[in-house]
Amino acid sequence: MVTALTILIAINCVLLMLVVLIQNPKGGGIDSTFGGQSANQMFGAAKSTDFIEKITWGLAATLFILCIVTAIIVSGGSAGGSMLESAQ
């Protein structure tokens, strides 16, 4: 189970890197290196930027959730219980 989650996290990270690299740093839409002109004509500049931004936020949220779930599974299901017991 942990291996499958780790693979999902790795795939999510690669996709997140690609989506971030596609974005124009000045906020002007999709970068021309990745077919920005055709994408801007098809979706319109504002819609393509919104779409890429939504994908970025979705992948970031998915990465956050996958990391939390993996940490809980690795710790044995008790997220804070073992730390409290060892402190006493």
Biopython code that builds the backbone (N, CA, C, O; Angstrom):
import numpy as np
from Bio.PDB.StructureBuilder import StructureBuilder

atoms = [
    (1, "MET", "N", (0.815, -1.191, 0.000)),
    (1, "MET", "CA", (0.000, 0.000, 0.000)),
    (1, "MET", "C", (0.863, 1.261, 0.000)),
    (1, "MET", "O", (0.585, 2.219, -0.722)),
    (2, "VAL", "N", (1.909, 1.244, 0.818)),
    (2, "VAL", "CA", (2.796, 2.402, 0.890)),
    (2, "VAL", "C", (3.530, 2.583, -0.439)),
    (2, "VAL", "O", (3.767, 3.710, -0.873)),
    (3, "THR", "N", (3.888, 1.475, -1.081)),
    (3, "THR", "CA", (4.569, 1.561, -2.372)),
    (3, "THR", "C", (3.653, 2.199, -3.423)),
    (3, "THR", "O", (4.097, 3.041, -4.204)),
    (4, "ALA", "N", (2.410, 1.808, -3.442)),
    (4, "ALA", "CA", (1.460, 2.383, -4.400)),
    (4, "ALA", "C", (1.276, 3.874, -4.144)),
    (4, "ALA", "O", (1.233, 4.661, -5.090)),
    (5, "LEU", "N", (1.167, 4.270, -2.886)),
    (5, "LEU", "CA", (1.023, 5.687, -2.561)),
    (5, "LEU", "C", (2.283, 6.474, -2.936)),
    (5, "LEU", "O", (2.194, 7.612, -3.397)),
    (6, "THR", "N", (3.442, 5.868, -2.739)),
    (6, "THR", "CA", (4.696, 6.525, -3.100)),
    (6, "THR", "C", (4.787, 6.734, -4.604)),
    (6, "THR", "O", (5.255, 7.777, -5.062)),
    (7, "ILE", "N", (4.342, 5.749, -5.372)),
    (7, "ILE", "CA", (4.334, 5.878, -6.833)),
    (7, "ILE", "C", (3.358, 6.979, -7.250)),
    (7, "ILE", "O", (3.669, 7.778, -8.133)),
    (8, "LEU", "N", (2.182, 7.028, -6.622)),
    (8, "LEU", "CA", (1.217, 8.083, -6.923)),
    (8, "LEU", "C", (1.774, 9.469, -6.591)),
    (8, "LEU", "O", (1.547, 10.425, -7.333)),
    (9, "ILE", "N", (2.492, 9.575, -5.490)),
    (9, "ILE", "CA", (3.110, 10.844, -5.114)),
    (9, "ILE", "C", (4.152, 11.255, -6.141)),
    (9, "ILE", "O", (4.228, 12.427, -6.511)),
    (10, "ALA", "N", (4.957, 10.304, -6.605)),
    (10, "ALA", "CA", (5.983, 10.613, -7.607)),
    (10, "ALA", "C", (5.357, 11.076, -8.919)),
    (10, "ALA", "O", (5.824, 12.042, -9.522)),
    (11, "ILE", "N", (4.303, 10.393, -9.365)),
    (11, "ILE", "CA", (3.615, 10.787, -10.599)),
    (11, "ILE", "C", (3.000, 12.176, -10.436)),
    (11, "ILE", "O", (3.079, 13.011, -11.337)),
    (12, "ASN", "N", (2.391, 12.407, -9.284)),
    (12, "ASN", "CA", (1.786, 13.705, -9.009)),
    (12, "ASN", "C", (2.848, 14.812, -9.025)),
    (12, "ASN", "O", (2.602, 15.899, -9.547)),
    (13, "CYS", "N", (4.011, 14.541, -8.461)),
    (13, "CYS", "CA", (5.085, 15.541, -8.432)),
    (13, "CYS", "C", (5.569, 15.876, -9.840)),
    (13, "CYS", "O", (5.792, 17.045, -10.157)),
    (14, "VAL", "N", (5.730, 14.868, -10.679)),
    (14, "VAL", "CA", (6.179, 15.100, -12.051)),
    (14, "VAL", "C", (5.137, 15.925, -12.809)),
    (14, "VAL", "O", (5.486, 16.869, -13.519)),
    (15, "LEU", "N", (3.868, 15.572, -12.659)),
    (15, "LEU", "CA", (2.806, 16.332, -13.325)),
    (15, "LEU", "C", (2.758, 17.771, -12.824)),
    (15, "LEU", "O", (2.558, 18.699, -13.608)),
    (16, "LEU", "N", (2.941, 17.956, -11.517)),
    (16, "LEU", "CA", (2.932, 19.300, -10.948)),
    (16, "LEU", "C", (4.098, 20.128, -11.490)),
    (16, "LEU", "O", (3.933, 21.310, -11.793)),
    (17, "MET", "N", (5.269, 19.514, -11.612)),
    (17, "MET", "CA", (6.414, 20.233, -12.182)),
    (17, "MET", "C", (6.143, 20.649, -13.625)),
    (17, "MET", "O", (6.456, 21.774, -14.016)),
    (18, "LEU", "N", (5.565, 19.750, -14.416)),
    (18, "LEU", "CA", (5.276, 20.070, -15.814)),
    (18, "LEU", "C", (4.256, 21.195, -15.925)),
    (18, "LEU", "O", (4.408, 22.098, -16.748)),
    (19, "VAL", "N", (3.224, 21.141, -15.105)),
    (19, "VAL", "CA", (2.187, 22.177, -15.162)),
    (19, "VAL", "C", (2.749, 23.527, -14.735)),
    (19, "VAL", "O", (2.394, 24.553, -15.315)),
    (20, "VAL", "N", (3.612, 23.543, -13.738)),
    (20, "VAL", "CA", (4.205, 24.807, -13.294)),
    (20, "VAL", "C", (5.140, 25.359, -14.363)),
    (20, "VAL", "O", (5.187, 26.570, -14.580)),
    (21, "LEU", "N", (5.886, 24.480, -15.036)),
    (21, "LEU", "CA", (6.789, 24.945, -16.084)),
    (21, "LEU", "C", (6.052, 25.463, -17.312)),
    (21, "LEU", "O", (6.587, 26.301, -18.038)),
    (22, "ILE", "N", (4.851, 24.988, -17.555)),
    (22, "ILE", "CA", (4.064, 25.458, -18.694)),
    (22, "ILE", "C", (3.602, 26.892, -18.491)),
    (22, "ILE", "O", (3.429, 27.637, -19.456)),
    (23, "GLN", "N", (3.402, 27.275, -17.243)),
    (23, "GLN", "CA", (2.862, 28.602, -16.957)),
    (23, "GLN", "C", (3.863, 29.686, -17.332)),
    (23, "GLN", "O", (5.074, 29.512, -17.198)),
    (24, "ASN", "N", (3.330, 30.806, -17.802)),
    (24, "ASN", "CA", (4.148, 31.967, -18.112)),
    (24, "ASN", "C", (4.426, 32.710, -16.809)),
    (24, "ASN", "O", (3.489, 32.997, -16.063)),
    (25, "PRO", "N", (5.682, 33.029, -16.514)),
    (25, "PRO", "CA", (5.986, 33.672, -15.233)),
    (25, "PRO", "C", (5.352, 35.058, -15.072)),
    (25, "PRO", "O", (5.188, 35.524, -13.944)),
    (26, "LYS", "N", (4.997, 35.717, -16.159)),
    (26, "LYS", "CA", (4.386, 37.035, -16.064)),
    (26, "LYS", "C", (2.873, 36.956, -16.021)),
    (26, "LYS", "O", (2.209, 37.991, -15.972)),
    (27, "GLY", "N", (2.305, 35.747, -16.039)),
    (27, "GLY", "CA", (0.864, 35.589, -15.967)),
    (27, "GLY", "C", (0.154, 35.845, -17.276)),
    (27, "GLY", "O", (-1.042, 36.138, -17.280)),
    (28, "GLY", "N", (0.865, 35.743, -18.394)),
    (28, "GLY", "CA", (0.274, 36.058, -19.677)),
    (28, "GLY", "C", (-0.341, 34.878, -20.391)),
    (28, "GLY", "O", (-0.775, 35.030, -21.533)),
    (29, "GLY", "N", (-0.400, 33.728, -19.789)),
    (29, "GLY", "CA", (-1.006, 32.575, -20.438)),
    (29, "GLY", "C", (-0.009, 31.440, -20.571)),
    (29, "GLY", "O", (1.019, 31.402, -19.894)),
    (30, "ILE", "N", (-0.335, 30.529, -21.448)),
    (30, "ILE", "CA", (0.516, 29.363, -21.647)),
    (30, "ILE", "C", (1.767, 29.776, -22.393)),
    (30, "ILE", "O", (1.705, 30.587, -23.317)),
    (31, "ASP", "N", (2.892, 29.226, -22.002)),
    (31, "ASP", "CA", (4.169, 29.546, -22.619)),
    (31, "ASP", "C", (4.179, 29.105, -24.082)),
    (31, "ASP", "O", (3.626, 28.059, -24.423)),
    (32, "SER", "N", (4.794, 29.886, -24.927)),
    (32, "SER", "CA", (4.792, 29.591, -26.360)),
    (32, "SER", "C", (5.605, 28.344, -26.693)),
    (32, "SER", "O", (5.411, 27.762, -27.760)),
    (33, "THR", "N", (6.495, 27.924, -25.824)),
    (33, "THR", "CA", (7.279, 26.727, -26.076)),
    (33, "THR", "C", (6.403, 25.490, -26.178)),
    (33, "THR", "O", (6.711, 24.579, -26.946)),
    (34, "PHE", "N", (5.327, 25.443, -25.427)),
    (34, "PHE", "CA", (4.461, 24.279, -25.384)),
    (34, "PHE", "C", (3.178, 24.491, -26.181)),
    (34, "PHE", "O", (2.114, 24.023, -25.777)),
    (35, "GLY", "N", (3.269, 25.186, -27.298)),
    (35, "GLY", "CA", (2.104, 25.377, -28.142)),
    (35, "GLY", "C", (1.140, 26.401, -27.599)),
    (35, "GLY", "O", (-0.076, 26.222, -27.677)),
    (36, "GLY", "N", (1.670, 27.467, -27.054)),
    (36, "GLY", "CA", (0.838, 28.477, -26.422)),
    (36, "GLY", "C", (-0.096, 29.196, -27.376)),
    (36, "GLY", "O", (-1.228, 29.510, -27.007)),
    (37, "GLN", "N", (0.349, 29.464, -28.590)),
    (37, "GLN", "CA", (-0.496, 30.192, -29.534)),
    (37, "GLN", "C", (-1.738, 29.393, -29.897)),
    (37, "GLN", "O", (-2.842, 29.938, -29.912)),
    (38, "SER", "N", (-1.571, 28.116, -30.187)),
    (38, "SER", "CA", (-2.737, 27.309, -30.559)),
    (38, "SER", "C", (-3.667, 27.116, -29.367)),
    (38, "SER", "O", (-4.886, 27.092, -29.536)),
    (39, "ALA", "N", (-3.113, 26.978, -28.170)),
    (39, "ALA", "CA", (-3.952, 26.819, -26.985)),
    (39, "ALA", "C", (-4.697, 28.114, -26.685)),
    (39, "ALA", "O", (-5.861, 28.085, -26.286)),
    (40, "ASN", "N", (-4.033, 29.244, -26.874)),
    (40, "ASN", "CA", (-4.705, 30.523, -26.633)),
    (40, "ASN", "C", (-5.814, 30.753, -27.640)),
    (40, "ASN", "O", (-6.840, 31.342, -27.300)),
    (41, "GLN", "N", (-5.630, 30.300, -28.880)),
    (41, "GLN", "CA", (-6.676, 30.460, -29.877)),
    (41, "GLN", "C", (-7.848, 29.529, -29.588)),
    (41, "GLN", "O", (-9.003, 29.886, -29.820)),
    (42, "MET", "N", (-7.549, 28.339, -29.082)),
    (42, "MET", "CA", (-8.605, 27.367, -28.850)),
    (42, "MET", "C", (-9.430, 27.730, -27.610)),
    (42, "MET", "O", (-10.660, 27.722, -27.665)),
    (43, "PHE", "N", (-8.773, 28.043, -26.507)),
    (43, "PHE", "CA", (-9.473, 28.323, -25.255)),
    (43, "PHE", "C", (-9.673, 29.811, -25.014)),
    (43, "PHE", "O", (-10.590, 30.204, -24.293)),
    (44, "GLY", "N", (-8.838, 30.627, -25.600)),
    (44, "GLY", "CA", (-8.785, 32.039, -25.237)),
    (44, "GLY", "C", (-7.743, 32.194, -24.151)),
    (44, "GLY", "O", (-7.555, 31.276, -23.352)),
    (45, "ALA", "N", (-7.059, 33.327, -24.094)),
    (45, "ALA", "CA", (-5.939, 33.496, -23.153)),
    (45, "ALA", "C", (-6.389, 33.375, -21.704)),
    (45, "ALA", "O", (-5.701, 32.751, -20.897)),
    (46, "ALA", "N", (-7.525, 33.959, -21.365)),
    (46, "ALA", "CA", (-7.975, 33.931, -19.967)),
    (46, "ALA", "C", (-8.405, 32.531, -19.554)),
    (46, "ALA", "O", (-8.102, 32.094, -18.444)),
    (47, "LYS", "N", (-9.107, 31.825, -20.430)),
    (47, "LYS", "CA", (-9.590, 30.497, -20.071)),
    (47, "LYS", "C", (-8.445, 29.495, -19.943)),
    (47, "LYS", "O", (-8.487, 28.631, -19.067)),
    (48, "SER", "N", (-7.416, 29.590, -20.802)),
    (48, "SER", "CA", (-6.302, 28.661, -20.703)),
    (48, "SER", "C", (-5.520, 28.901, -19.424)),
    (48, "SER", "O", (-5.050, 27.953, -18.795)),
    (49, "THR", "N", (-5.375, 30.163, -19.033)),
    (49, "THR", "CA", (-4.681, 30.479, -17.787)),
    (49, "THR", "C", (-5.471, 29.959, -16.589)),
    (49, "THR", "O", (-4.886, 29.396, -15.664)),
    (50, "ASP", "N", (-6.777, 30.139, -16.594)),
    (50, "ASP", "CA", (-7.606, 29.631, -15.499)),
    (50, "ASP", "C", (-7.544, 28.114, -15.422)),
    (50, "ASP", "O", (-7.481, 27.548, -14.331)),
    (51, "PHE", "N", (-7.560, 27.450, -16.581)),
    (51, "PHE", "CA", (-7.512, 25.990, -16.620)),
    (51, "PHE", "C", (-6.196, 25.472, -16.044)),
    (51, "PHE", "O", (-6.198, 24.544, -15.235)),
    (52, "ILE", "N", (-5.075, 26.063, -16.453)),
    (52, "ILE", "CA", (-3.763, 25.645, -15.948)),
    (52, "ILE", "C", (-3.662, 25.938, -14.454)),
    (52, "ILE", "O", (-3.081, 25.148, -13.709)),
    (53, "GLU", "N", (-4.215, 27.052, -14.011)),
    (53, "GLU", "CA", (-4.174, 27.384, -12.590)),
    (53, "GLU", "C", (-4.993, 26.396, -11.761)),
    (53, "GLU", "O", (-4.583, 26.004, -10.669)),
    (54, "LYS", "N", (-6.150, 25.998, -12.284)),
    (54, "LYS", "CA", (-6.975, 25.020, -11.575)),
    (54, "LYS", "C", (-6.270, 23.666, -11.503)),
    (54, "LYS", "O", (-6.341, 22.984, -10.480)),
    (55, "ILE", "N", (-5.597, 23.278, -12.572)),
    (55, "ILE", "CA", (-4.835, 22.022, -12.553)),
    (55, "ILE", "C", (-3.718, 22.103, -11.515)),
    (55, "ILE", "O", (-3.479, 21.147, -10.777)),
    (56, "THR", "N", (-3.036, 23.246, -11.460)),
    (56, "THR", "CA", (-1.938, 23.415, -10.499)),
    (56, "THR", "C", (-2.441, 23.276, -9.066)),
    (56, "THR", "O", (-1.844, 22.559, -8.263)),
    (57, "TRP", "N", (-3.539, 23.960, -8.746)),
    (57, "TRP", "CA", (-4.088, 23.885, -7.386)),
    (57, "TRP", "C", (-4.599, 22.475, -7.077)),
    (57, "TRP", "O", (-4.441, 21.988, -5.958)),
    (58, "GLY", "N", (-5.202, 21.833, -8.053)),
    (58, "GLY", "CA", (-5.696, 20.475, -7.845)),
    (58, "GLY", "C", (-4.575, 19.485, -7.574)),
    (58, "GLY", "O", (-4.680, 18.640, -6.685)),
    (59, "LEU", "N", (-3.499, 19.596, -8.349)),
    (59, "LEU", "CA", (-2.355, 18.703, -8.134)),
    (59, "LEU", "C", (-1.671, 18.985, -6.803)),
    (59, "LEU", "O", (-1.224, 18.058, -6.128)),
    (60, "ALA", "N", (-1.586, 20.261, -6.417)),
    (60, "ALA", "CA", (-0.976, 20.609, -5.131)),
    (60, "ALA", "C", (-1.803, 20.053, -3.971)),
    (60, "ALA", "O", (-1.248, 19.520, -3.010)),
    (61, "ALA", "N", (-3.124, 20.177, -4.060)),
    (61, "ALA", "CA", (-3.990, 19.639, -3.010)),
    (61, "ALA", "C", (-3.907, 18.120, -2.960)),
    (61, "ALA", "O", (-3.892, 17.532, -1.878)),
    (62, "THR", "N", (-3.855, 17.484, -4.124)),
    (62, "THR", "CA", (-3.731, 16.028, -4.174)),
    (62, "THR", "C", (-2.417, 15.569, -3.560)),
    (62, "THR", "O", (-2.383, 14.579, -2.830)),
    (63, "LEU", "N", (-1.335, 16.285, -3.852)),
    (63, "LEU", "CA", (-0.036, 15.948, -3.270)),
    (63, "LEU", "C", (-0.076, 16.072, -1.750)),
    (63, "LEU", "O", (0.440, 15.207, -1.042)),
    (64, "PHE", "N", (-0.682, 17.137, -1.252)),
    (64, "PHE", "CA", (-0.795, 17.346, 0.191)),
    (64, "PHE", "C", (-1.557, 16.195, 0.846)),
    (64, "PHE", "O", (-1.118, 15.651, 1.859)),
    (65, "ILE", "N", (-2.691, 15.831, 0.270)),
    (65, "ILE", "CA", (-3.517, 14.758, 0.834)),
    (65, "ILE", "C", (-2.805, 13.418, 0.773)),
    (65, "ILE", "O", (-2.839, 12.652, 1.736)),
    (66, "LEU", "N", (-2.156, 13.126, -0.359)),
    (66, "LEU", "CA", (-1.432, 11.856, -0.478)),
    (66, "LEU", "C", (-0.301, 11.757, 0.544)),
    (66, "LEU", "O", (-0.073, 10.689, 1.112)),
    (67, "CYS", "N", (0.400, 12.849, 0.779)),
    (67, "CYS", "CA", (1.486, 12.836, 1.762)),
    (67, "CYS", "C", (0.956, 12.613, 3.179)),
    (67, "CYS", "O", (1.553, 11.863, 3.952)),
    (68, "ILE", "N", (-0.152, 13.254, 3.521)),
    (68, "ILE", "CA", (-0.750, 13.064, 4.848)),
    (68, "ILE", "C", (-1.208, 11.619, 5.027)),
    (68, "ILE", "O", (-0.943, 11.007, 6.061)),
    (69, "VAL", "N", (-1.895, 11.071, 4.020)),
    (69, "VAL", "CA", (-2.389, 9.695, 4.098)),
    (69, "VAL", "C", (-1.224, 8.716, 4.222)),
    (69, "VAL", "O", (-1.289, 7.771, 5.008)),
    (70, "THR", "N", (-0.160, 8.937, 3.450)),
    (70, "THR", "CA", (1.002, 8.050, 3.521)),
    (70, "THR", "C", (1.657, 8.120, 4.893)),
    (70, "THR", "O", (2.058, 7.091, 5.438)),
    (71, "ALA", "N", (1.770, 9.311, 5.457)),
    (71, "ALA", "CA", (2.374, 9.451, 6.789)),
    (71, "ALA", "C", (1.536, 8.745, 7.850)),
    (71, "ALA", "O", (2.086, 8.130, 8.763)),
    (72, "ILE", "N", (0.219, 8.828, 7.738)),
    (72, "ILE", "CA", (-0.648, 8.157, 8.707)),
    (72, "ILE", "C", (-0.518, 6.645, 8.581)),
    (72, "ILE", "O", (-0.460, 5.941, 9.589)),
    (73, "ILE", "N", (-0.472, 6.140, 7.344)),
    (73, "ILE", "CA", (-0.346, 4.686, 7.144)),
    (73, "ILE", "C", (1.004, 4.182, 7.643)),
    (73, "ILE", "O", (1.075, 3.121, 8.263)),
    (74, "VAL", "N", (2.065, 4.923, 7.380)),
    (74, "VAL", "CA", (3.397, 4.491, 7.821)),
    (74, "VAL", "C", (3.500, 4.504, 9.341)),
    (74, "VAL", "O", (4.151, 3.638, 9.926)),
    (75, "SER", "N", (2.862, 5.479, 9.985)),
    (75, "SER", "CA", (2.954, 5.564, 11.441)),
    (75, "SER", "C", (2.074, 4.531, 12.146)),
    (75, "SER", "O", (2.114, 4.426, 13.372)),
    (76, "GLY", "N", (1.301, 3.787, 11.408)),
    (76, "GLY", "CA", (0.501, 2.731, 12.001)),
    (76, "GLY", "C", (-0.899, 3.164, 12.369)),
    (76, "GLY", "O", (-1.574, 2.473, 13.132)),
    (77, "GLY", "N", (-1.349, 4.279, 11.852)),
    (77, "GLY", "CA", (-2.718, 4.696, 12.088)),
    (77, "GLY", "C", (-2.892, 5.653, 13.242)),
    (77, "GLY", "O", (-3.927, 6.313, 13.330)),
    (78, "SER", "N", (-1.921, 5.757, 14.133)),
    (78, "SER", "CA", (-2.040, 6.703, 15.242)),
    (78, "SER", "C", (-1.122, 7.877, 14.960)),
    (78, "SER", "O", (0.086, 7.790, 15.179)),
    (79, "ALA", "N", (-1.683, 8.964, 14.481)),
    (79, "ALA", "CA", (-0.885, 10.105, 14.035)),
    (79, "ALA", "C", (-0.123, 10.764, 15.185)),
    (79, "ALA", "O", (1.059, 11.070, 15.027)),
    (80, "GLY", "N", (-0.755, 10.988, 16.327)),
    (80, "GLY", "CA", (-0.079, 11.681, 17.414)),
    (80, "GLY", "C", (0.017, 10.868, 18.685)),
    (80, "GLY", "O", (0.669, 11.303, 19.634)),
    (81, "GLY", "N", (-0.595, 9.723, 18.741)),
    (81, "GLY", "CA", (-0.641, 8.931, 19.959)),
    (81, "GLY", "C", (0.712, 8.442, 20.422)),
    (81, "GLY", "O", (0.989, 8.463, 21.621)),
    (82, "SER", "N", (1.564, 8.004, 19.515)),
    (82, "SER", "CA", (2.856, 7.468, 19.922)),
    (82, "SER", "C", (3.772, 8.572, 20.452)),
    (82, "SER", "O", (4.592, 8.303, 21.330)),
    (83, "MET", "N", (3.660, 9.799, 19.953)),
    (83, "MET", "CA", (4.480, 10.877, 20.451)),
    (83, "MET", "C", (4.062, 11.290, 21.852)),
    (83, "MET", "O", (4.912, 11.614, 22.681)),
    (84, "LEU", "N", (2.764, 11.283, 22.125)),
    (84, "LEU", "CA", (2.294, 11.636, 23.458)),
    (84, "LEU", "C", (2.691, 10.586, 24.487)),
    (84, "LEU", "O", (3.050, 10.923, 25.615)),
    (85, "GLU", "N", (2.628, 9.314, 24.101)),
    (85, "GLU", "CA", (2.985, 8.245, 25.029)),
    (85, "GLU", "C", (4.473, 8.255, 25.344)),
    (85, "GLU", "O", (4.866, 7.974, 26.476)),
    (86, "SER", "N", (5.309, 8.576, 24.356)),
    (86, "SER", "CA", (6.748, 8.562, 24.603)),
    (86, "SER", "C", (7.185, 9.768, 25.432)),
    (86, "SER", "O", (8.238, 9.723, 26.069)),
    (87, "ALA", "N", (6.398, 10.842, 25.435)),
    (87, "ALA", "CA", (6.747, 12.030, 26.221)),
    (87, "ALA", "C", (6.493, 11.821, 27.706)),
    (87, "ALA", "O", (7.101, 12.490, 28.541)),
    (88, "GLN", "N", (5.597, 10.897, 28.039)),
    (88, "GLN", "CA", (5.243, 10.705, 29.443)),
    (88, "GLN", "C", (6.171, 9.803, 30.129)),
    (88, "GLN", "O", (6.009, 9.539, 31.320)),
]
sb = StructureBuilder()
sb.init_structure("model")
sb.init_model(0)
sb.init_chain("A")
sb.init_seg("    ")
for serial, (resi, resn, name, xyz) in enumerate(atoms, 1):
    if name == "N":
        sb.init_residue(resn, " ", resi, " ")
    sb.init_atom(name, np.array(xyz, "f"), 0.0, 1.0, " ", f" {name:<3s}", serial, name[0])
structure = sb.get_structure()
